[in-house]
């Protein structure tokens, strides 16, 4: 299964922050650093896919 660009970015952010941030903080970092606006459920599901 291939990951989208957004999902890969979420996974890399989780790894960078050592999985300490929740979906709200990851969503804010996506918006601030990458200009990516996603629904919170999308961020949560991507984090669950990673295994958090």
C-alpha positions as CSV (number, residue, x, y, z in Angstrom):
1,X,0.0,0.0,0.0
2,X,1.4,3.4,-1.0
3,X,1.3,6.3,1.3
4,X,0.3,9.8,0.2
5,X,2.6,12.7,0.6
6,X,0.6,14.0,3.6
7,X,0.8,10.6,5.3
8,X,4.5,10.4,4.8
9,X,4.9,13.8,6.3
10,X,2.8,12.8,9.3
11,X,4.9,9.7,9.8
12,X,8.2,11.7,9.5
13,X,6.9,14.3,12.1
14,X,5.9,11.5,14.5
15,X,9.4,10.0,14.2
16,X,11.1,13.4,14.6
17,X,9.1,14.1,17.8
18,X,9.5,10.5,19.0
19,X,5.7,10.0,19.0
20,X,5.2,12.4,21.9
21,X,2.8,14.8,20.1
22,X,-0.9,14.1,19.7
23,X,-3.0,14.7,16.6
24,X,-3.7,18.3,17.5
25,X,0.0,19.2,17.7
26,X,0.9,17.3,14.6
27,X,-2.0,19.0,12.7
28,X,-0.7,22.4,13.8
29,X,2.9,21.5,12.8
30,X,1.6,20.4,9.4
31,X,-0.2,23.7,9.0
32,X,2.6,25.9,10.2
33,X,5.7,24.2,8.6
34,X,4.3,22.5,5.5
35,X,1.1,24.6,4.7
36,X,-0.9,21.4,4.7
37,X,-4.4,21.6,6.1
38,X,-6.0,18.3,7.0
39,X,-8.9,17.2,9.0
40,X,-8.1,15.9,12.5
41,X,-9.5,12.5,11.7
42,X,-7.1,12.1,8.8
43,X,-4.2,12.9,11.1
44,X,-5.5,10.5,13.8
45,X,-5.9,7.7,11.3
46,X,-2.4,8.2,9.8
47,X,-1.0,8.1,13.3
48,X,-2.8,4.9,14.1
49,X,-1.5,3.4,10.8
50,X,2.1,4.1,12.0
51,X,1.3,2.2,15.2
52,X,0.9,4.8,17.9
